[in-house]
Amino acid sequence: QVQWVESGGGLVQAGGSLRLSCAASGRTFSINAMGWFRQAPGKERDFVAAIRWSDLNTYYADSVKGRFTISRDNAKTTVYLQMNSLKPEDTAVYYCAAGPYYRIRTMTRPGEYDFWGQGTQVTVSS
């Protein structure tokens, strides 16, 4: 089993930037896609971004297009979410997740992902 460890959250001012990391702590993994989701208090867990493992094709929620970038390192052990031009409405707990080939369909739904990071808090002040 692969465990995903997240880091990089914190408090920033509106307009600032953060880069989240999601690193595999397990020895092996076999995934079709990695995704980032976020959840604010009292709200549902929403799709943010995803990257397809085979060709590195990326997908973004409309709310973050042009501001966030998802990427993967060459060793295929870490996924990043670069967040620029942050807004107060971006405040949430951010989760990375891995989806196996037998679950991934659209890459945008939490139910497609089986293995989740612990979450990291991102707070954007106004």
LOZA-540989 format. One record per residue (C-alpha): residue number from 1; x, y, z; residue in three letters; chain. Coordinates in pm, whole numbers, plus 50000, padded with zeros to 5 digits. Example, Ala and Ser with C-alpha at 12.3 -4.5 7.8 and 13.67 -1.06 7.14 Angstrom:
<palums>
{1,{51230,49550,50780},ALA,A}
{2,{51367,49894,50714},SER,A}
</palums>
This chain:
<palums>
{1,{50000,50000,50000},GLN,A}
{2,{50117,50350,49917},VAL,A}
{3,{50075,50633,50164},GLN,A}
{4,{50066,50989,50036},TRP,A}
{5,{50215,51259,50256},VAL,A}
{6,{50118,51620,50191},GLU,A}
{7,{50307,51935,50275},SER,A}
{8,{50328,52299,50175},GLY,A}
{9,{50011,52446,50318},GLY,A}
{10,{50007,52763,50518},GLY,A}
{11,{49879,53116,50553},LEU,A}
{12,{49927,53363,50270},VAL,A}
{13,{49784,53697,50168},GLN,A}
{14,{49551,53730,49874},ALA,A}
{15,{49752,53740,49554},GLY,A}
{16,{50027,53526,49701},GLY,A}
{17,{50146,53180,49607},SER,A}
{18,{50193,52839,49763},LEU,A}
{19,{50317,52508,49631},ARG,A}
{20,{50170,52193,49774},LEU,A}
{21,{50354,51862,49757},SER,A}
{22,{50219,51510,49773},CYS,A}
{23,{50490,51248,49818},ALA,A}
{24,{50459,50872,49808},ALA,A}
{25,{50585,50705,50124},SER,A}
{26,{50510,50353,50010},GLY,A}
{27,{50752,50136,49820},ARG,A}
{28,{50540,50084,49512},THR,A}
{29,{50239,50236,49346},PHE,A}
{30,{50036,50187,49032},SER,A}
{31,{49799,50467,48946},ILE,A}
{32,{49614,50610,48650},ASN,A}
{33,{49584,50965,48781},ALA,A}
{34,{49665,51190,49072},MET,A}
{35,{49423,51457,49177},GLY,A}
{36,{49395,51750,49412},TRP,A}
{37,{49071,51822,49594},PHE,A}
{38,{48977,52079,49853},ARG,A}
{39,{48718,52105,50125},GLN,A}
{40,{48613,52412,50318},ALA,A}
{41,{48419,52388,50646},PRO,A}
{42,{48059,52295,50582},GLY,A}
{43,{48117,52236,50212},LYS,A}
{44,{48164,51934,49992},GLU,A}
{45,{48499,51808,49876},ARG,A}
{46,{48555,51971,49537},ASP,A}
{47,{48779,51885,49247},PHE,A}
{48,{49073,52119,49191},VAL,A}
{49,{49315,51960,48946},ALA,A}
{50,{49431,51623,48816},ALA,A}
{51,{49713,51481,48610},ILE,A}
{52,{49697,51166,48403},ARG,A}
{53,{49994,50942,48473},TRP,A}
{54,{50041,50804,48124},SER,A}
{55,{50079,51127,47928},ASP,A}
{56,{50079,51400,48196},LEU,A}
{57,{49762,51549,48056},ASN,A}
{58,{49612,51788,48310},THR,A}
{59,{49262,51892,48407},TYR,A}
{60,{49147,52187,48616},TYR,A}
{61,{48836,52315,48781},ALA,A}
{62,{48710,52634,48622},ASP,A}
{63,{48765,52821,48946},SER,A}
{64,{49142,52763,48936},VAL,A}
{65,{49222,52764,48565},LYS,A}
{66,{49505,53001,48486},GLY,A}
{67,{49609,53021,48851},ARG,A}
{68,{49693,52665,48960},PHE,A}
{69,{49927,52415,48796},THR,A}
{70,{49954,52045,48872},ILE,A}
{71,{50277,51863,48790},SER,A}
{72,{50479,51551,48865},ARG,A}
{73,{50849,51497,48929},ASP,A}
{74,{51063,51285,48697},ASN,A}
{75,{51093,51007,48953},ALA,A}
{76,{50714,50977,48959},LYS,A}
{77,{50709,50993,49337},THR,A}
{78,{50578,51343,49402},THR,A}
{79,{50289,51548,49271},VAL,A}
{80,{50277,51923,49309},TYR,A}
{81,{50010,52188,49304},LEU,A}
{82,{50147,52533,49231},GLN,A}
{83,{49891,52790,49341},MET,A}
{84,{49931,53147,49224},ASN,A}
{85,{49711,53454,49258},SER,A}
{86,{49545,53302,49560},LEU,A}
{87,{49206,53430,49667},LYS,A}
{88,{49031,53408,50004},PRO,A}
{89,{48782,53167,49849},GLU,A}
{90,{49071,52925,49792},ASP,A}
{91,{49086,52872,50168},THR,A}
{92,{49031,52504,50239},ALA,A}
{93,{49195,52181,50338},VAL,A}
{94,{49365,52044,50028},TYR,A}
{95,{49390,51671,49968},TYR,A}
{96,{49590,51478,49713},CYS,A}
{97,{49459,51145,49596},ALA,A}
{98,{49563,50855,49377},ALA,A}
{99,{49325,50678,49145},GLY,A}
{100,{49396,50331,49008},PRO,A}
{101,{49328,50238,48649},TYR,A}
{102,{49021,50038,48745},TYR,A}
{103,{48853,50337,48909},ARG,A}
{104,{48957,50646,48716},ILE,A}
{105,{48704,50765,48458},ARG,A}
{106,{48673,51144,48451},THR,A}
{107,{48945,51223,48708},MET,A}
{108,{48717,51485,48865},THR,A}
{109,{48516,51290,49120},ARG,A}
{110,{48639,51196,49470},PRO,A}
{111,{48486,50851,49433},GLY,A}
{112,{48732,50769,49157},GLU,A}
{113,{49026,50795,49396},TYR,A}
{114,{49117,50525,49646},ASP,A}
{115,{49424,50657,49827},PHE,A}
{116,{49426,50996,49994},TRP,A}
{117,{49675,51220,50165},GLY,A}
{118,{49614,51351,50514},GLN,A}
{119,{49522,51699,50396},GLY,A}
{120,{49700,52030,50434},THR,A}
{121,{49541,52359,50536},GLN,A}
{122,{49560,52653,50299},VAL,A}
{123,{49441,52985,50435},THR,A}
{124,{49431,53298,50222},VAL,A}
{125,{49377,53624,50405},SER,A}
{126,{49197,53916,50246},SER,A}
</palums>
